[in-house]
Amino acid sequence: MILVGTMCAVLWSIGWAMNAPVKQRWGMISAVFVGVILSHLILPVAHPLRMNTGGSWQVWALLAAFVVVVLVYRQGLRKLRGKAQPERVSRSNAMSDTELDRYARHIVMPEIGGSGQMRLRQSRVLVIGAGGLGAPALQYLAAAGVGTIGIVDDDVVDASNLQRQVIHRDADIGLPKVQSAAQALRDLNPYVTIKTFQQRFNAEIAGELIAEYDIILDGTDNFETRYLINKICVAQKRPLVSGALSQWEGQISLFDPTQSGPCYQCIFPSAPAPELAPSCSQVGVFTALPGVIGSLMAAEALKYLLGAGTPLLGRMAMYNVLDAQTRVIKTKQRADCPICHPSKTD
């Protein structure tokens, strides 16, 4: 084997000295490998050439296969790098090799590609609520490579949360949810910037906070906060992905003030009586349901940022996990809505 290695090194050096293209040098090395394998297949077992080149053609075949795999991998990685570095992106903002590997399954998709992945990298998403809906949404937003993710929640992790809020662990009980979630996301994807706001979402911070982000995900569990989020999103012209769930059923919709369509308060003009909309602590929620709806919320946000597919604008999707049934209904603007048509209600 030393003899063959020496021959390859000499041939490569000669090619380098003569400024031969790299492909030609690899061609010479390949010819040596083929010659060695053929000599093992043709010559007698005890032939000196076979004895001096390892004695077995299988070893050389495996080595040749390994080299081919490495070269194919490098070529594929080079192509991915080319896709992920469009001309409009400066070299300083280009993705690293590690990021290219991480997002390879996105980059090869025609609806996303390198430019789409860079768009996600430059996007900012705010998730209000790090509970049942926020947990899976946050995980998939981070996994997808959204550049900056903001988390708003004033609650702490409780043992009763762990049945469905999969971003938190048993060791996180007692910690602020934003702290627990942020650490989980950094562990999942260190290339994502996480910003935390350990406070209740209220009118004092709403306008300034929402203005800093490209799209908002509402994972809260009360109508007062949902109405406030919707109001500020309409005022700031920010798209809003809203989800809700109870027991076995969940719902999701996308509202975009820059497009024709309803806002959240068009669909729910007033909060229902408490007995008609009991909380999860009162009636319970099936463990996997938040994962389904929260993942769909992340999907709608990512689709919107990428400009891919058909968003849930003017539509609401409802999923009943108990009966495995999905319904999508159309929604409309209300002419008397005080939020998106305030001039008509004065």
Secondary structure as UniProt FT lines:
FT   HELIX           2..17
FT   TURN            18..19
FT   HELIX           22..42
FT   TURN            45..46
FT   HELIX           48..52
FT   TURN            53..54
FT   HELIX           57..83
FT   TURN            87..88
FT   HELIX           91..93
FT   HELIX           97..102
FT   HELIX           104..107
FT   TURN            110..112
FT   HELIX           113..121
FT   STRAND          124..128
FT   TURN            132..133
FT   HELIX           134..144
FT   STRAND          148..152
FT   HELIX           159..163
FT   TURN            166..167
FT   HELIX           170..172
FT   TURN            173..174
FT   HELIX           177..188
FT   TURN            190..191
FT   STRAND          193..197
FT   HELIX           203..211
FT   STRAND          215..218
FT   HELIX           223..236
FT   STRAND          240..247
FT   STRAND          249..255
FT   TURN            257..258
FT   HELIX           264..267
FT   HELIX           274..276
FT   HELIX           280..283
FT   TURN            287..288
FT   HELIX           289..306
FT   STRAND          315..320
FT   TURN            321..324
FT   STRAND          325..330
FT   TURN            335..336
FT   TURN            338..340
FT   HELIX           342..344
//
